[in-house]
C-alpha cells in the first residue's frame, strides 16, 4: 500500500484545485468535499445531489464505521456545490461516472484523477486519503485540538491521529534536520 501525505502548503492546495477545475468540475468538487469535510473517498462517492442541495450540512452514515456524521458545509465549498448541482436530479450521484446511467466513479478512477493532477503540479505521495489528511493537518495547525480530530476520524488515540495527519513526521523531519555531530 502506498503511503500518502497531506498537502501542507495552502498555495499548493489552491493550485491543485485549479488544475482539477481546468480538467473537470466534478473532479474539483470531489477533491473539495474531501478537503473541507474529512470524509473518506468511499463516503464521498456515495453522495447524492439531495444530500448537498439547499442545506448547510451533509448528513451521512459512514460506510466503514456505520456511524452517522453531520458535516457543516463551509462557504468555500457551498458556493461551488450550489453551482455544480444546479439542474441535477436529487437522486443523481454527485460524483457521477460518464459510464452507465447513474453510477458514481470508482475508487480506482478517483485515485487516478487525483494522482494525475498531482503529478502535473509536482506533488508526490498523493492518493485518495490525501484529501482527508490535508483536512486534518490544516484543522490541527489552526486549532491544535487533537482530541477533536481523533473524534472526527474515529481514531483510538491522539498518537494515531497525529501520525495520520503527518504532524509526527514533521517533528521527526525537524529533529533529524537539526542533528549535528560535528
Residue pairs with C-beta under 8 A, 6 or more apart in sequence:
2 125
2 127
3 125
4 125
4 126
4 127
4 128
4 129
4 130
4 133
5 125
5 126
5 130
5 133
5 166
5 169
6 130
6 133
6 134
6 136
6 137
6 138
6 165
6 166
7 13
7 16
7 123
7 126
7 130
7 134
7 137
8 137
8 166
8 170
10 138
12 121
12 123
13 35
13 134
15 121
16 31
16 117
16 118
16 121
16 123
17 28
17 31
17 32
17 35
19 117
19 120
19 121
20 27
20 28
20 31
20 113
20 117
21 28
23 117
24 113
25 80
25 84
26 84
26 95
26 96
27 113
27 117
28 80
29 80
29 81
29 84
29 94
29 95
30 44
30 45
30 95
30 105
30 110
30 113
31 114
31 131
32 76
32 77
32 80
33 39
33 44
33 47
33 58
33 77
33 81
33 94
33 131
34 41
34 44
34 128
34 131
34 132
34 134
34 135
35 131
35 134
35 135
36 73
36 74
36 76
36 77
36 135
37 44
37 58
37 71
37 77
37 135
38 71
38 132
38 135
38 136
38 139
38 152
38 153
39 58
39 60
39 62
39 69
39 71
39 132
40 62
40 63
40 64
40 128
40 129
40 132
41 107
41 110
41 111
41 128
41 129
41 131
42 63
42 64
42 107
43 60
43 62
43 63
44 94
44 95
44 110
44 131
45 93
45 95
45 104
45 105
45 106
45 107
45 110
46 60
46 63
46 93
46 104
47 58
47 60
47 93
47 94
47 95
48 90
48 91
48 92
48 93
48 94
49 85
49 88
49 89
49 90
49 91
49 92
49 93
49 94
50 90
50 91
51 58
51 59
51 60
51 94
52 58
52 73
52 81
52 85
52 94
53 82
53 85
53 90
55 73
56 72
56 73
56 78
57 70
57 71
57 72
57 73
58 69
58 70
58 71
58 73
59 68
59 69
59 70
59 71
60 68
60 69
60 71
61 67
61 68
61 69
62 68
62 69
62 154
65 154
67 154
73 81
84 94
85 94
91 102
92 102
93 102
93 103
93 104
94 104
95 104
95 105
95 110
96 102
96 103
96 104
96 105
97 103
97 104
97 105
97 106
97 109
105 113
107 128
110 128
111 127
111 128
114 126
114 127
114 128
114 130
114 131
115 126
115 127
118 124
118 126
118 130
132 153
133 164
133 165
133 166
136 149
136 152
136 153
136 161
136 164
136 165
137 165
137 166
137 167
139 145
139 148
139 149
139 152
140 146
140 149
140 162
140 165
140 167
146 158
146 161
146 162
147 158
149 155
149 161
149 165
150 157
150 158
150 160
150 161
153 161
153 164
155 161
155 164
159 168
162 168
163 169
